[in-house]
Amino acid sequence: MARNVYGLDLGTYDIKIFDKKKDRIWHAKNVIAMKDKKYIFSVGDDAYEMYEKAPGNIQIIFPMKNGVIARFDDMQYLLGDLLKEERPFIRGAEYVIAVPTDVTEVEKKAFYDLVLHSEAKAKSVRIVERGLADGLGLGIDVLEEPGAFIANLGGGTTELSVLSYGGIVMNRLLKIGGEQLDSAIANLVRHSKDFIIGRPTAERLRKEFGVFDQSTGSFLTVYGRDMMRGGPSHIDIPISLVRAAIKEPLRECVRAIHSMLNRTPPDVRRNINKNGIYITGGLANLRGISTYLEESIGLPVHMKTDPELCAVKGLQRIILNKTLYRKLSYSMLDEDYRWLR
Ligand SMILES: Nc1ncnc2c1ncn2[C@@H]1O[C@H](COP(=O)(O)OP(=O)(O)OP(=O)(O)O)[C@@H](O)[C@H]1O
């Protein structure tokens, strides 16, 4: 029986998995609910459901932080649990993992070790730079493309990549993503309304308001804690407040995009000017964000449906195509691996 191959995109917010044998992609929240600091209570979407609702003895843990593995053992357990249904297939399987480029070698190695030293007894583990996987998922011919700019707007990070002829010319990982926008919204509600809302509520505000393209008069009723009266209550939050909160983090992304474009080598830049830029990642679903970026950057902005799945779709292409697999994935144990020589 042929061994199975899995493509993994371990995000700060969501894990995306491609299963070659079943030829399917699925995803789950990257969250663990821990009881009494000892026992795993639930994982994935079930654990996220409990976020900010669970009793005091249940702790909700996000094993990834800012795009890298922050709690190795928890991440390993969570991944093992998500793949549990596949038990007959996971032992001795091969894994191809998308990893951000602008991280330290130790952080990158943690992705590698996570799978290599798990109970899955992986046969091989290969790494793909996430910007390249994103490019393939967008349908770009990454090996032949002379210049493409991709901004992956994710749950805890924004990764900016300039690609050319199968390589990454420039890359930067910013600590700005959905999580930071939600904190900005929750902080502004707290300071301007004396009202405490949780992260899932802030996320709901961000998702339900078409932040850039709706009338200024709309508002949403949310539940939380009134700091003046000291009890649970509800409040109407206007769209203007959400816009004000997310303005600065989004401007920081725009400044970083400008700065990277300005440093891009002229020949590559010429192609980017011609093609425009691409956005991927879950935050690209924020209604009106492509128009906002187009106006701020002065270049056309393109995206595909399900932008959060671009990187894992790119891994799927790599796993199913021998040339892409050979040219774009590498093992950290390879003799010619650039950092270990
Ligand atoms: N319709 C939507 N409107 C606004 N935001 C959305 C929408 N759908 C998803 N998101 C946001 O996308 C983010 C998750 O995106 P994604 O799955 O790309 O992140 P990730 O890969 O887990 O994180 P990272 O790439 O930072 O490690 C979350 O913050 C989520 O709230």
The ligand as a Gaussian input file, in Angstrom:
#p B3LYP/6-31G(d) Opt

LIG

0 1
 N      -15.106000      36.783000       6.344000
 C      -14.082000      37.221000       7.099000
 N      -13.976000      38.533000       7.382000
 C      -12.953000      38.976000       8.124000
 N      -11.984000      38.194000       8.635000
 C      -12.052000      36.878000       8.386000
 C      -13.098000      36.304000       7.610000
 N      -12.887000      34.969000       7.526000
 C      -11.762000      34.712000       8.229000
 N      -11.273000      35.849000       8.755000
 C      -10.104000      36.001000       9.615000
 O       -8.987000      35.349000       9.049000
 C       -8.087000      35.018000      10.111000
 C       -7.561000      33.613000       9.888000
 O       -6.860000      33.581000       8.671000
 P       -5.860000      32.391000       8.331000
 O       -6.564000      31.099000       8.454000
 O       -5.209000      32.720000       7.038000
 O       -4.823000      32.575000       9.525000
 P       -3.696000      31.580000      10.012000
 O       -3.063000      30.942000       8.827000
 O       -4.231000      30.666000      11.033000
 O       -2.728000      32.600000      10.714000
 P       -1.220000      33.035000      10.370000
 O       -1.087000      32.995000       8.865000
 O       -1.094000      34.420000      10.911000
 O       -0.340000      32.072000      11.097000
 C       -8.861000      35.126000      11.418000
 O       -8.416000      36.263000      12.130000
 C      -10.295000      35.304000      10.947000
 O      -11.028000      36.112000      11.834000

